[in-house]
């Protein structure tokens, strides 16, 4: 069922009661502005949202750091770059 804001305010307890049957859409000037859902549907949504959440890049790096620390390493060792010259090693900059 759909409601405009004024009627939803006047009959709020009815709107809340009907959420047990189906979500209640609230409109303002023919545009949807909110949907009232039951607590059970909200919990299901939160569980679904948490299940599909992917870790952030920072969380993945934190996991890598924890694994390295557990193995007694202090970081990832990278070999020196040899595929192209480093402009900061140019002796002309020392002048």
PDB file of N, CA, C and O in Angstrom, chain B, residues numbered from 101:
ATOM      1  N   UNK B 101       0.841  -1.180   0.000  1.00  0.00           N
ATOM      2  CA  UNK B 101       0.000   0.000   0.000  1.00  0.00           C
ATOM      3  C   UNK B 101       0.882   1.239   0.000  1.00  0.00           C
ATOM      4  O   UNK B 101       2.000   1.207   0.515  1.00  0.00           O
ATOM      5  N   UNK B 102       0.392   2.317  -0.568  1.00  0.00           N
ATOM      6  CA  UNK B 102       1.149   3.567  -0.591  1.00  0.00           C
ATOM      7  C   UNK B 102       0.410   4.621   0.223  1.00  0.00           C
ATOM      8  O   UNK B 102      -0.815   4.608   0.342  1.00  0.00           O
ATOM      9  N   UNK B 103       1.198   5.529   0.774  1.00  0.00           N
ATOM     10  CA  UNK B 103       0.666   6.596   1.616  1.00  0.00           C
ATOM     11  C   UNK B 103       1.309   7.913   1.204  1.00  0.00           C
ATOM     12  O   UNK B 103       2.463   7.937   0.774  1.00  0.00           O
ATOM     13  N   UNK B 104       0.561   9.014   1.335  1.00  0.00           N
ATOM     14  CA  UNK B 104       1.216  10.310   1.247  1.00  0.00           C
ATOM     15  C   UNK B 104       1.648  10.676   2.660  1.00  0.00           C
ATOM     16  O   UNK B 104       1.169  10.089   3.631  1.00  0.00           O
ATOM     17  N   UNK B 105       2.525  11.615   2.773  1.00  0.00           N
ATOM     18  CA  UNK B 105       3.107  11.934   4.086  1.00  0.00           C
ATOM     19  C   UNK B 105       2.039  12.334   5.092  1.00  0.00           C
ATOM     20  O   UNK B 105       2.072  11.878   6.235  1.00  0.00           O
ATOM     21  N   UNK B 106       1.103  13.168   4.694  1.00  0.00           N
ATOM     22  CA  UNK B 106       0.070  13.653   5.628  1.00  0.00           C
ATOM     23  C   UNK B 106      -0.765  12.498   6.166  1.00  0.00           C
ATOM     24  O   UNK B 106      -0.992  12.419   7.373  1.00  0.00           O
ATOM     25  N   UNK B 107      -1.230  11.599   5.296  1.00  0.00           N
ATOM     26  CA  UNK B 107      -2.066  10.495   5.788  1.00  0.00           C
ATOM     27  C   UNK B 107      -1.232   9.501   6.592  1.00  0.00           C
ATOM     28  O   UNK B 107      -1.739   8.895   7.536  1.00  0.00           O
ATOM     29  N   UNK B 108       0.030   9.327   6.233  1.00  0.00           N
ATOM     30  CA  UNK B 108       0.899   8.432   7.015  1.00  0.00           C
ATOM     31  C   UNK B 108       1.090   8.983   8.429  1.00  0.00           C
ATOM     32  O   UNK B 108       1.119   8.217   9.392  1.00  0.00           O
ATOM     33  N   UNK B 109       1.219  10.290   8.558  1.00  0.00           N
ATOM     34  CA  UNK B 109       1.355  10.900   9.881  1.00  0.00           C
ATOM     35  C   UNK B 109       0.072  10.735  10.690  1.00  0.00           C
ATOM     36  O   UNK B 109       0.121  10.425  11.880  1.00  0.00           O
ATOM     37  N   UNK B 110      -1.061  10.940  10.052  1.00  0.00           N
ATOM     38  CA  UNK B 110      -2.340  10.850  10.760  1.00  0.00           C
ATOM     39  C   UNK B 110      -2.659   9.421  11.174  1.00  0.00           C
ATOM     40  O   UNK B 110      -3.264   9.205  12.224  1.00  0.00           O
ATOM     41  N   UNK B 111      -2.266   8.450  10.373  1.00  0.00           N
ATOM     42  CA  UNK B 111      -2.602   7.059  10.640  1.00  0.00           C
ATOM     43  C   UNK B 111      -1.338   6.225  10.864  1.00  0.00           C
ATOM     44  O   UNK B 111      -1.237   5.096  10.384  1.00  0.00           O
ATOM     45  N   UNK B 112      -0.390   6.785  11.589  1.00  0.00           N
ATOM     46  CA  UNK B 112       0.904   6.138  11.757  1.00  0.00           C
ATOM     47  C   UNK B 112       0.784   4.731  12.335  1.00  0.00           C
ATOM     48  O   UNK B 112       1.457   3.817  11.860  1.00  0.00           O
ATOM     49  N   UNK B 113      -0.053   4.538  13.344  1.00  0.00           N
ATOM     50  CA  UNK B 113      -0.176   3.201  13.944  1.00  0.00           C
ATOM     51  C   UNK B 113      -0.702   2.191  12.921  1.00  0.00           C
ATOM     52  O   UNK B 113      -0.311   1.024  12.950  1.00  0.00           O
ATOM     53  N   UNK B 114      -1.579   2.628  12.023  1.00  0.00           N
ATOM     54  CA  UNK B 114      -2.081   1.751  10.976  1.00  0.00           C
ATOM     55  C   UNK B 114      -0.968   1.407   9.977  1.00  0.00           C
ATOM     56  O   UNK B 114      -0.843   0.264   9.537  1.00  0.00           O
ATOM     57  N   UNK B 115      -0.174   2.406   9.635  1.00  0.00           N
ATOM     58  CA  UNK B 115       0.954   2.171   8.722  1.00  0.00           C
ATOM     59  C   UNK B 115       1.904   1.147   9.336  1.00  0.00           C
ATOM     60  O   UNK B 115       2.336   0.216   8.656  1.00  0.00           O
ATOM     61  N   UNK B 116       2.226   1.311  10.602  1.00  0.00           N
ATOM     62  CA  UNK B 116       3.127   0.378  11.289  1.00  0.00           C
ATOM     63  C   UNK B 116       2.504  -1.015  11.345  1.00  0.00           C
ATOM     64  O   UNK B 116       3.199  -2.006  11.119  1.00  0.00           O
ATOM     65  N   UNK B 117       1.220  -1.110  11.639  1.00  0.00           N
ATOM     66  CA  UNK B 117       0.554  -2.410  11.712  1.00  0.00           C
ATOM     67  C   UNK B 117       0.610  -3.132  10.356  1.00  0.00           C
ATOM     68  O   UNK B 117       0.820  -4.344  10.301  1.00  0.00           O
ATOM     69  N   UNK B 118       0.425  -2.386   9.282  1.00  0.00           N
ATOM     70  CA  UNK B 118       0.408  -2.991   7.942  1.00  0.00           C
ATOM     71  C   UNK B 118       1.787  -3.436   7.456  1.00  0.00           C
ATOM     72  O   UNK B 118       1.887  -4.227   6.518  1.00  0.00           O
ATOM     73  N   UNK B 119       2.846  -2.936   8.085  1.00  0.00           N
ATOM     74  CA  UNK B 119       4.192  -3.368   7.668  1.00  0.00           C
ATOM     75  C   UNK B 119       4.415  -4.847   7.925  1.00  0.00           C
ATOM     76  O   UNK B 119       5.284  -5.460   7.305  1.00  0.00           O
ATOM     77  N   UNK B 120       3.638  -5.430   8.834  1.00  0.00           N
ATOM     78  CA  UNK B 120       3.761  -6.870   9.081  1.00  0.00           C
ATOM     79  C   UNK B 120       3.318  -7.667   7.854  1.00  0.00           C
ATOM     80  O   UNK B 120       3.790  -8.781   7.630  1.00  0.00           O
ATOM     81  N   UNK B 121       2.416  -7.096   7.065  1.00  0.00           N
ATOM     82  CA  UNK B 121       1.915  -7.775   5.867  1.00  0.00           C
ATOM     83  C   UNK B 121       2.781  -7.485   4.641  1.00  0.00           C
ATOM     84  O   UNK B 121       3.100  -8.393   3.873  1.00  0.00           O
ATOM     85  N   UNK B 122       3.156  -6.228   4.460  1.00  0.00           N
ATOM     86  CA  UNK B 122       3.958  -5.839   3.298  1.00  0.00           C
ATOM     87  C   UNK B 122       4.598  -4.471   3.555  1.00  0.00           C
ATOM     88  O   UNK B 122       4.096  -3.710   4.383  1.00  0.00           O
ATOM     89  N   UNK B 123       5.679  -4.148   2.875  1.00  0.00           N
ATOM     90  CA  UNK B 123       6.290  -2.821   3.030  1.00  0.00           C
ATOM     91  C   UNK B 123       5.295  -1.712   2.662  1.00  0.00           C
ATOM     92  O   UNK B 123       4.474  -1.869   1.759  1.00  0.00           O
ATOM     93  N   UNK B 124       5.387  -0.598   3.377  1.00  0.00           N
ATOM     94  CA  UNK B 124       4.483   0.525   3.167  1.00  0.00           C
ATOM     95  C   UNK B 124       5.275   1.696   2.581  1.00  0.00           C
ATOM     96  O   UNK B 124       6.160   2.247   3.235  1.00  0.00           O
ATOM     97  N   UNK B 125       4.947   2.067   1.349  1.00  0.00           N
ATOM     98  CA  UNK B 125       5.642   3.159   0.664  1.00  0.00           C
ATOM     99  C   UNK B 125       5.013   4.489   1.041  1.00  0.00           C
ATOM    100  O   UNK B 125       3.791   4.615   1.114  1.00  0.00           O
ATOM    101  N   UNK B 126       5.860   5.473   1.278  1.00  0.00           N
ATOM    102  CA  UNK B 126       5.393   6.819   1.621  1.00  0.00           C
ATOM    103  C   UNK B 126       5.864   7.771   0.536  1.00  0.00           C
ATOM    104  O   UNK B 126       7.039   7.789   0.173  1.00  0.00           O
ATOM    105  N   UNK B 127       4.932   8.557   0.027  1.00  0.00           N
ATOM    106  CA  UNK B 127       5.188   9.446  -1.100  1.00  0.00           C
ATOM    107  C   UNK B 127       5.033  10.903  -0.687  1.00  0.00           C
ATOM    108  O   UNK B 127       4.261  11.224   0.217  1.00  0.00           O
ATOM    109  N   UNK B 128       5.765  11.769  -1.349  1.00  0.00           N
ATOM    110  CA  UNK B 128       5.620  13.213  -1.216  1.00  0.00           C
ATOM    111  C   UNK B 128       5.490  13.778  -2.626  1.00  0.00           C
ATOM    112  O   UNK B 128       6.439  13.761  -3.409  1.00  0.00           O
ATOM    113  N   UNK B 129       4.323  14.268  -2.924  1.00  0.00           N
ATOM    114  CA  UNK B 129       4.038  14.824  -4.256  1.00  0.00           C
ATOM    115  C   UNK B 129       4.362  13.814  -5.358  1.00  0.00           C
ATOM    116  O   UNK B 129       5.085  14.128  -6.304  1.00  0.00           O
ATOM    117  N   UNK B 130       3.837  12.634  -5.233  1.00  0.00           N
ATOM    118  CA  UNK B 130       3.969  11.550  -6.214  1.00  0.00           C
ATOM    119  C   UNK B 130       5.394  11.035  -6.387  1.00  0.00           C
ATOM    120  O   UNK B 130       5.686  10.351  -7.369  1.00  0.00           O
ATOM    121  N   UNK B 131       6.276  11.349  -5.458  1.00  0.00           N
ATOM    122  CA  UNK B 131       7.638  10.809  -5.490  1.00  0.00           C
ATOM    123  C   UNK B 131       7.867   9.986  -4.231  1.00  0.00           C
ATOM    124  O   UNK B 131       7.576  10.449  -3.129  1.00  0.00           O
ATOM    125  N   UNK B 132       8.382   8.772  -4.382  1.00  0.00           N
ATOM    126  CA  UNK B 132       8.636   7.957  -3.186  1.00  0.00           C
ATOM    127  C   UNK B 132       9.758   8.568  -2.349  1.00  0.00           C
ATOM    128  O   UNK B 132      10.816   8.919  -2.871  1.00  0.00           O
ATOM    129  N   UNK B 133       9.514   8.688  -1.052  1.00  0.00           N
ATOM    130  CA  UNK B 133      10.522   9.261  -0.160  1.00  0.00           C
ATOM    131  C   UNK B 133      10.969   8.291   0.930  1.00  0.00           C
ATOM    132  O   UNK B 133      12.039   8.459   1.515  1.00  0.00           O
ATOM    133  N   UNK B 134      10.143   7.268   1.205  1.00  0.00           N
ATOM    134  CA  UNK B 134      10.502   6.307   2.251  1.00  0.00           C
ATOM    135  C   UNK B 134       9.672   5.045   2.087  1.00  0.00           C
ATOM    136  O   UNK B 134       8.614   5.045   1.457  1.00  0.00           O
ATOM    137  N   UNK B 135      10.184   3.971   2.670  1.00  0.00           N
ATOM    138  CA  UNK B 135       9.438   2.720   2.731  1.00  0.00           C
ATOM    139  C   UNK B 135       9.600   2.185   4.146  1.00  0.00           C
ATOM    140  O   UNK B 135      10.716   2.037   4.643  1.00  0.00           O
ATOM    141  N   UNK B 136       8.491   1.901   4.776  1.00  0.00           N
ATOM    142  CA  UNK B 136       8.501   1.350   6.126  1.00  0.00           C
ATOM    143  C   UNK B 136       8.387  -0.167   6.004  1.00  0.00           C
ATOM    144  O   UNK B 136       7.461  -0.683   5.378  1.00  0.00           O
ATOM    145  N   UNK B 137       9.347  -0.878   6.614  1.00  0.00           N
ATOM    146  CA  UNK B 137       9.350  -2.341   6.546  1.00  0.00           C
ATOM    147  C   UNK B 137       9.327  -2.899   7.959  1.00  0.00           C
ATOM    148  O   UNK B 137       9.597  -2.185   8.925  1.00  0.00           O
ATOM    149  N   UNK B 138       9.002  -4.184   8.070  1.00  0.00           N
ATOM    150  CA  UNK B 138       8.954  -4.826   9.383  1.00  0.00           C
ATOM    151  C   UNK B 138      10.371  -5.001   9.924  1.00  0.00           C
ATOM    152  O   UNK B 138      11.351  -4.961   9.180  1.00  0.00           O
ATOM    153  N   UNK B 139      10.451  -5.195  11.232  1.00  0.00           N
ATOM    154  CA  UNK B 139      11.752  -5.403  11.867  1.00  0.00           C
ATOM    155  C   UNK B 139      12.420  -6.669  11.332  1.00  0.00           C
ATOM    156  O   UNK B 139      13.638  -6.704  11.162  1.00  0.00           O
ATOM    157  N   UNK B 140      11.629  -7.704  11.068  1.00  0.00           N
ATOM    158  CA  UNK B 140      12.184  -8.954  10.543  1.00  0.00           C
ATOM    159  C   UNK B 140      12.784  -8.739   9.156  1.00  0.00           C
ATOM    160  O   UNK B 140      13.875  -9.232   8.869  1.00  0.00           O
ATOM    161  N   UNK B 141      12.077  -8.006   8.294  1.00  0.00           N
ATOM    162  CA  UNK B 141      12.615  -7.728   6.961  1.00  0.00           C
ATOM    163  C   UNK B 141      13.884  -6.892   7.049  1.00  0.00           C
ATOM    164  O   UNK B 141      14.810  -7.082   6.259  1.00  0.00           O
ATOM    165  N   UNK B 142      13.934  -5.970   8.000  1.00  0.00           N
ATOM    166  CA  UNK B 142      15.129  -5.152   8.182  1.00  0.00           C
ATOM    167  C   UNK B 142      16.306  -6.015   8.620  1.00  0.00           C
ATOM    168  O   UNK B 142      17.418  -5.844   8.119  1.00  0.00           O
ATOM    169  N   UNK B 143      16.076  -6.937   9.548  1.00  0.00           N
ATOM    170  CA  UNK B 143      17.154  -7.832  10.003  1.00  0.00           C
ATOM    171  C   UNK B 143      17.643  -8.706   8.855  1.00  0.00           C
ATOM    172  O   UNK B 143      18.844  -8.935   8.715  1.00  0.00           O
ATOM    173  N   UNK B 144      16.715  -9.196   8.032  1.00  0.00           N
ATOM    174  CA  UNK B 144      17.107  -9.993   6.868  1.00  0.00           C
ATOM    175  C   UNK B 144      17.934  -9.169   5.892  1.00  0.00           C
ATOM    176  O   UNK B 144      18.903  -9.665   5.317  1.00  0.00           O
ATOM    177  N   UNK B 145      17.548  -7.907   5.707  1.00  0.00           N
ATOM    178  CA  UNK B 145      18.311  -7.016   4.827  1.00  0.00           C
ATOM    179  C   UNK B 145      19.709  -6.789   5.377  1.00  0.00           C
ATOM    180  O   UNK B 145      20.682  -6.848   4.625  1.00  0.00           O
ATOM    181  N   UNK B 146      19.828  -6.529   6.683  1.00  0.00           N
ATOM    182  CA  UNK B 146      21.144  -6.292   7.282  1.00  0.00           C
ATOM    183  C   UNK B 146      22.022  -7.541   7.153  1.00  0.00           C
ATOM    184  O   UNK B 146      23.220  -7.422   6.894  1.00  0.00           O
ATOM    185  N   UNK B 147      21.447  -8.734   7.327  1.00  0.00           N
ATOM    186  CA  UNK B 147      22.219  -9.971   7.178  1.00  0.00           C
ATOM    187  C   UNK B 147      22.685 -10.137   5.734  1.00  0.00           C
ATOM    188  O   UNK B 147      23.831 -10.510   5.484  1.00  0.00           O
ATOM    189  N   UNK B 148      21.795  -9.860   4.793  1.00  0.00           N
ATOM    190  CA  UNK B 148      22.154  -9.951   3.372  1.00  0.00           C
ATOM    191  C   UNK B 148      23.254  -8.955   3.036  1.00  0.00           C
ATOM    192  O   UNK B 148      24.200  -9.279   2.319  1.00  0.00           O
ATOM    193  N   UNK B 149      23.125  -7.749   3.556  1.00  0.00           N
ATOM    194  CA  UNK B 149      24.116  -6.703   3.289  1.00  0.00           C
ATOM    195  C   UNK B 149      25.479  -7.088   3.859  1.00  0.00           C
ATOM    196  O   UNK B 149      26.501  -6.886   3.203  1.00  0.00           O
ATOM    197  N   UNK B 150      25.505  -7.638   5.067  1.00  0.00           N
ATOM    198  CA  UNK B 150      26.774  -8.050   5.679  1.00  0.00           C
ATOM    199  C   UNK B 150      27.389  -9.224   4.919  1.00  0.00           C
ATOM    200  O   UNK B 150      28.611  -9.322   4.804  1.00  0.00           O
ATOM    201  N   UNK B 151      26.540 -10.112   4.402  1.00  0.00           N
ATOM    202  CA  UNK B 151      27.029 -11.282   3.685  1.00  0.00           C
ATOM    203  C   UNK B 151      27.703 -10.894   2.373  1.00  0.00           C
ATOM    204  O   UNK B 151      28.689 -11.518   1.981  1.00  0.00           O
ATOM    205  N   UNK B 152      27.197  -9.890   1.700  1.00  0.00           N
ATOM    206  CA  UNK B 152      27.752  -9.530   0.401  1.00  0.00           C
ATOM    207  C   UNK B 152      28.827  -8.451   0.490  1.00  0.00           C
ATOM    208  O   UNK B 152      29.403  -8.062  -0.526  1.00  0.00           O
ATOM    209  N   UNK B 153      29.097  -7.968   1.699  1.00  0.00           N
ATOM    210  CA  UNK B 153      30.116  -6.931   1.869  1.00  0.00           C
ATOM    211  C   UNK B 153      31.492  -7.493   1.540  1.00  0.00           C
ATOM    212  O   UNK B 153      31.872  -8.555   2.033  1.00  0.00           O
ATOM    213  N   UNK B 154      32.220  -6.791   0.721  1.00  0.00           N
ATOM    214  CA  UNK B 154      33.573  -7.193   0.359  1.00  0.00           C
ATOM    215  C   UNK B 154      34.556  -6.396   1.226  1.00  0.00           C
ATOM    216  O   UNK B 154      34.298  -5.239   1.559  1.00  0.00           O
ATOM    217  N   UNK B 155      35.669  -7.013   1.583  1.00  0.00           N
ATOM    218  CA  UNK B 155      36.635  -6.280   2.400  1.00  0.00           C
ATOM    219  C   UNK B 155      37.242  -5.114   1.607  1.00  0.00           C
ATOM    220  O   UNK B 155      37.407  -5.184   0.389  1.00  0.00           O
ATOM    221  N   UNK B 156      37.562  -4.055   2.329  1.00  0.00           N
ATOM    222  CA  UNK B 156      38.198  -2.913   1.685  1.00  0.00           C
ATOM    223  C   UNK B 156      39.668  -3.238   1.432  1.00  0.00           C
ATOM    224  O   UNK B 156      40.201  -4.197   1.990  1.00  0.00           O
ATOM    225  N   UNK B 157      40.310  -2.449   0.605  1.00  0.00           N
ATOM    226  CA  UNK B 157      41.724  -2.643   0.318  1.00  0.00           C
ATOM    227  C   UNK B 157      42.543  -2.504   1.600  1.00  0.00           C
ATOM    228  O   UNK B 157      43.504  -3.246   1.804  1.00  0.00           O
ATOM    229  N   UNK B 158      42.173  -1.567   2.454  1.00  0.00           N
ATOM    230  CA  UNK B 158      42.885  -1.381   3.718  1.00  0.00           C
ATOM    231  C   UNK B 158      42.751  -2.624   4.604  1.00  0.00           C
ATOM    232  O   UNK B 158      43.716  -3.021   5.257  1.00  0.00           O
ATOM    233  N   UNK B 159      41.573  -3.234   4.631  1.00  0.00           N
ATOM    234  CA  UNK B 159      41.393  -4.447   5.417  1.00  0.00           C
ATOM    235  C   UNK B 159      42.239  -5.594   4.865  1.00  0.00           C
ATOM    236  O   UNK B 159      42.796  -6.379   5.633  1.00  0.00           O
ATOM    237  N   UNK B 160      42.336  -5.694   3.548  1.00  0.00           N
ATOM    238  CA  UNK B 160      43.180  -6.727   2.948  1.00  0.00           C
ATOM    239  C   UNK B 160      44.651  -6.508   3.285  1.00  0.00           C
ATOM    240  O   UNK B 160      45.361  -7.464   3.599  1.00  0.00           O
ATOM    241  N   UNK B 161      45.117  -5.260   3.224  1.00  0.00           N
ATOM    242  CA  UNK B 161      46.501  -4.962   3.602  1.00  0.00           C
ATOM    243  C   UNK B 161      46.739  -5.265   5.079  1.00  0.00           C
ATOM    244  O   UNK B 161      47.803  -5.767   5.441  1.00  0.00           O
ATOM    245  N   UNK B 162      45.765  -4.967   5.931  1.00  0.00           N
ATOM    246  CA  UNK B 162      45.897  -5.294   7.353  1.00  0.00           C
ATOM    247  C   UNK B 162      46.036  -6.801   7.553  1.00  0.00           C
ATOM    248  O   UNK B 162      46.815  -7.248   8.396  1.00  0.00           O
ATOM    249  N   UNK B 163      45.281  -7.582   6.778  1.00  0.00           N
ATOM    250  CA  UNK B 163      45.397  -9.042   6.861  1.00  0.00           C
ATOM    251  C   UNK B 163      46.791  -9.505   6.448  1.00  0.00           C
ATOM    252  O   UNK B 163      47.373 -10.379   7.091  1.00  0.00           O
ATOM    253  N   UNK B 164      47.322  -8.924   5.382  1.00  0.00           N
ATOM    254  CA  UNK B 164      48.664  -9.284   4.915  1.00  0.00           C
ATOM    255  C   UNK B 164      49.702  -8.934   5.973  1.00  0.00           C
ATOM    256  O   UNK B 164      50.607  -9.722   6.249  1.00  0.00           O
ATOM    257  N   UNK B 165      49.566  -7.729   6.574  1.00  0.00           N
ATOM    258  CA  UNK B 165      50.511  -7.321   7.631  1.00  0.00           C
ATOM    259  C   UNK B 165      50.446  -8.291   8.815  1.00  0.00           C
ATOM    260  O   UNK B 165      51.477  -8.637   9.392  1.00  0.00           O
ATOM    261  N   UNK B 166      49.248  -8.724   9.173  1.00  0.00           N
ATOM    262  CA  UNK B 166      49.096  -9.660  10.298  1.00  0.00           C
ATOM    263  C   UNK B 166      49.752 -10.996   9.971  1.00  0.00           C
ATOM    264  O   UNK B 166      50.401 -11.583  10.836  1.00  0.00           O
ATOM    265  N   UNK B 167      49.602 -11.482   8.764  1.00  0.00           N
ATOM    266  CA  UNK B 167      50.224 -12.744   8.353  1.00  0.00           C
ATOM    267  C   UNK B 167      51.744 -12.613   8.387  1.00  0.00           C
ATOM    268  O   UNK B 167      52.437 -13.502   8.882  1.00  0.00           O
ATOM    269  N   UNK B 168      52.260 -11.503   7.860  1.00  0.00           N
ATOM    270  CA  UNK B 168      53.708 -11.288   7.879  1.00  0.00           C
ATOM    271  C   UNK B 168      54.238 -11.201   9.306  1.00  0.00           C
ATOM    272  O   UNK B 168      55.294 -11.752   9.616  1.00  0.00           O
ATOM    273  N   UNK B 169      53.500 -10.504  10.176  1.00  0.00           N
ATOM    274  CA  UNK B 169      53.934 -10.382  11.568  1.00  0.00           C
ATOM    275  C   UNK B 169      53.925 -11.742  12.247  1.00  0.00           C
ATOM    276  O   UNK B 169      54.811 -12.032  13.052  1.00  0.00           O
ATOM    277  N   UNK B 170      52.944 -12.582  11.940  1.00  0.00           N
ATOM    278  CA  UNK B 170      52.878 -13.921  12.533  1.00  0.00           C
ATOM    279  C   UNK B 170      54.039 -14.790  12.083  1.00  0.00           C
ATOM    280  O   UNK B 170      54.464 -15.687  12.811  1.00  0.00           O
ATOM    281  N   UNK B 171      54.555 -14.531  10.883  1.00  0.00           N
ATOM    282  CA  UNK B 171      55.695 -15.290  10.362  1.00  0.00           C
ATOM    283  C   UNK B 171      57.027 -14.660  10.743  1.00  0.00           C
ATOM    284  O   UNK B 171      58.082 -15.150  10.339  1.00  0.00           O
ATOM    285  N   UNK B 172      56.991 -13.584  11.511  1.00  0.00           N
ATOM    286  CA  UNK B 172      58.220 -12.939  11.957  1.00  0.00           C
ATOM    287  C   UNK B 172      58.828 -11.997  10.938  1.00  0.00           C
ATOM    288  O   UNK B 172      59.972 -11.573  11.100  1.00  0.00           O
ATOM    289  N   UNK B 173      58.107 -11.667   9.917  1.00  0.00           N
ATOM    290  CA  UNK B 173      58.589 -10.739   8.895  1.00  0.00           C
ATOM    291  C   UNK B 173      58.150  -9.326   9.257  1.00  0.00           C
ATOM    292  O   UNK B 173      57.123  -9.126   9.905  1.00  0.00           O
ATOM    293  N   UNK B 174      58.945  -8.352   8.827  1.00  0.00           N
ATOM    294  CA  UNK B 174      58.561  -6.977   9.115  1.00  0.00           C
ATOM    295  C   UNK B 174      58.031  -6.258   7.881  1.00  0.00           C
ATOM    296  O   UNK B 174      57.707  -5.073   7.952  1.00  0.00           O
ATOM    297  N   UNK B 175      57.942  -6.926   6.796  1.00  0.00           N
ATOM    298  CA  UNK B 175      57.417  -6.302   5.582  1.00  0.00           C
ATOM    299  C   UNK B 175      57.767  -7.122   4.361  1.00  0.00           C
ATOM    300  O   UNK B 175      58.366  -8.193   4.462  1.00  0.00           O
ATOM    301  N   UNK B 176      57.397  -6.621   3.237  1.00  0.00           N
ATOM    302  CA  UNK B 176      57.692  -7.290   1.980  1.00  0.00           C
ATOM    303  C   UNK B 176      58.969  -6.686   1.419  1.00  0.00           C
ATOM    304  O   UNK B 176      59.065  -5.471   1.243  1.00  0.00           O
ATOM    305  N   UNK B 177      59.946  -7.533   1.139  1.00  0.00           N
ATOM    306  CA  UNK B 177      61.194  -7.035   0.571  1.00  0.00           C
ATOM    307  C   UNK B 177      61.060  -6.975  -0.941  1.00  0.00           C
ATOM    308  O   UNK B 177      60.709  -7.965  -1.582  1.00  0.00           O
ATOM    309  N   UNK B 178      61.334  -5.831  -1.495  1.00  0.00           N
ATOM    310  CA  UNK B 178      61.281  -5.648  -2.936  1.00  0.00           C
ATOM    311  C   UNK B 178      62.692  -5.507  -3.466  1.00  0.00           C
ATOM    312  O   UNK B 178      63.501  -4.788  -2.881  1.00  0.00           O
ATOM    313  N   UNK B 179      63.001  -6.175  -4.557  1.00  0.00           N
ATOM    314  CA  UNK B 179      64.348  -6.036  -5.121  1.00  0.00           C
ATOM    315  C   UNK B 179      64.526  -4.630  -5.686  1.00  0.00           C
ATOM    316  O   UNK B 179      63.543  -3.978  -6.040  1.00  0.00           O
ATOM    317  N   UNK B 180      65.774  -4.153  -5.776  1.00  0.00           N
ATOM    318  CA  UNK B 180      65.986  -2.821  -6.338  1.00  0.00           C
ATOM    319  C   UNK B 180      65.536  -2.769  -7.791  1.00  0.00           C
ATOM    320  O   UNK B 180      65.611  -3.755  -8.525  1.00  0.00           O
ATOM    321  N   UNK B 181      65.079  -1.625  -8.172  1.00  0.00           N
ATOM    322  CA  UNK B 181      64.574  -1.443  -9.532  1.00  0.00           C
ATOM    323  C   UNK B 181      65.740  -1.337 -10.504  1.00  0.00           C
ATOM    324  O   UNK B 181      66.624  -0.495 -10.341  1.00  0.00           O
ATOM    325  N   UNK B 182      65.732  -2.196 -11.514  1.00  0.00           N
ATOM    326  CA  UNK B 182      66.836  -2.214 -12.477  1.00  0.00           C
ATOM    327  C   UNK B 182      66.358  -2.079 -13.914  1.00  0.00           C
ATOM    328  O   UNK B 182      67.176  -2.080 -14.833  1.00  0.00           O
ATOM    329  N   UNK B 183      65.062  -1.962 -14.127  1.00  0.00           N
ATOM    330  CA  UNK B 183      64.542  -1.961 -15.489  1.00  0.00           C
ATOM    331  C   UNK B 183      64.633  -0.600 -16.181  1.00  0.00           C
ATOM    332  O   UNK B 183      64.480  -0.523 -17.401  1.00  0.00           O
ATOM    333  N   UNK B 184      64.879   0.475 -15.425  1.00  0.00           N
ATOM    334  CA  UNK B 184      65.051   1.790 -16.050  1.00  0.00           C
ATOM    335  C   UNK B 184      65.877   2.673 -15.122  1.00  0.00           C
ATOM    336  O   UNK B 184      65.904   2.452 -13.911  1.00  0.00           O
ATOM    337  N   UNK B 185      66.545   3.667 -15.684  1.00  0.00           N
ATOM    338  CA  UNK B 185      67.415   4.499 -14.851  1.00  0.00           C
ATOM    339  C   UNK B 185      66.608   5.366 -13.883  1.00  0.00           C
ATOM    340  O   UNK B 185      65.480   5.775 -14.159  1.00  0.00           O
ATOM    341  N   UNK B 186      67.232   5.622 -12.753  1.00  0.00           N
ATOM    342  CA  UNK B 186      66.630   6.487 -11.752  1.00  0.00           C
ATOM    343  C   UNK B 186      67.174   7.893 -11.959  1.00  0.00           C
ATOM    344  O   UNK B 186      68.382   8.091 -11.829  1.00  0.00           O
ATOM    345  N   UNK B 187      66.334   8.884 -12.278  1.00  0.00           N
ATOM    346  CA  UNK B 187      66.840  10.231 -12.542  1.00  0.00           C
ATOM    347  C   UNK B 187      67.481  10.881 -11.320  1.00  0.00           C
ATOM    348  O   UNK B 187      68.270  11.814 -11.463  1.00  0.00           O
ATOM    349  N   UNK B 188      67.159  10.409 -10.141  1.00  0.00           N
ATOM    350  CA  UNK B 188      67.753  10.997  -8.943  1.00  0.00           C
ATOM    351  C   UNK B 188      69.180  10.500  -8.710  1.00  0.00           C
ATOM    352  O   UNK B 188      69.905  11.066  -7.892  1.00  0.00           O
ATOM    353  N   UNK B 189      69.588   9.450  -9.420  1.00  0.00           N
ATOM    354  CA  UNK B 189      70.959   8.957  -9.330  1.00  0.00           C
ATOM    355  C   UNK B 189      71.863   9.652 -10.352  1.00  0.00           C
ATOM    356  O   UNK B 189      73.054   9.346 -10.418  1.00  0.00           O
ATOM    357  N   UNK B 190      71.342  10.546 -11.120  1.00  0.00           N
ATOM    358  CA  UNK B 190      72.108  11.244 -12.155  1.00  0.00           C
ATOM    359  C   UNK B 190      73.134  12.147 -11.471  1.00  0.00           C
ATOM    360  O   UNK B 190      72.767  12.996 -10.659  1.00  0.00           O
ATOM    361  N   UNK B 191      74.435  11.968 -11.798  1.00  0.00           N
ATOM    362  CA  UNK B 191      75.490  12.785 -11.144  1.00  0.00           C
ATOM    363  C   UNK B 191      75.367  14.274 -11.486  1.00  0.00           C
ATOM    364  O   UNK B 191      75.922  15.112 -10.776  1.00  0.00           O
ATOM    365  N   UNK B 192      74.656  14.611 -12.551  1.00  0.00           N
ATOM    366  CA  UNK B 192      74.512  16.044 -12.885  1.00  0.00           C
ATOM    367  C   UNK B 192      73.746  16.797 -11.809  1.00  0.00           C
ATOM    368  O   UNK B 192      73.883  18.016 -11.701  1.00  0.00           O
ATOM    369  N   UNK B 193      72.951  16.109 -11.018  1.00  0.00           N
ATOM    370  CA  UNK B 193      72.178  16.769  -9.961  1.00  0.00           C
ATOM    371  C   UNK B 193      73.068  17.145  -8.778  1.00  0.00           C
ATOM    372  O   UNK B 193      72.669  17.947  -7.933  1.00  0.00           O
ATOM    373  N   UNK B 194      74.261  16.576  -8.712  1.00  0.00           N
ATOM    374  CA  UNK B 194      75.159  16.860  -7.606  1.00  0.00           C
ATOM    375  C   UNK B 194      75.904  18.183  -7.809  1.00  0.00           C
ATOM    376  O   UNK B 194      76.560  18.664  -6.885  1.00  0.00           O
ATOM    377  N   UNK B 195      75.816  18.757  -8.961  1.00  0.00           N
ATOM    378  CA  UNK B 195      76.578  19.976  -9.259  1.00  0.00           C
ATOM    379  C   UNK B 195      76.028  21.181  -8.567  1.00  0.00           C
ATOM    380  O   UNK B 195      76.563  22.279  -8.720  1.00  0.00           O
TER     381      UNK B 195
END
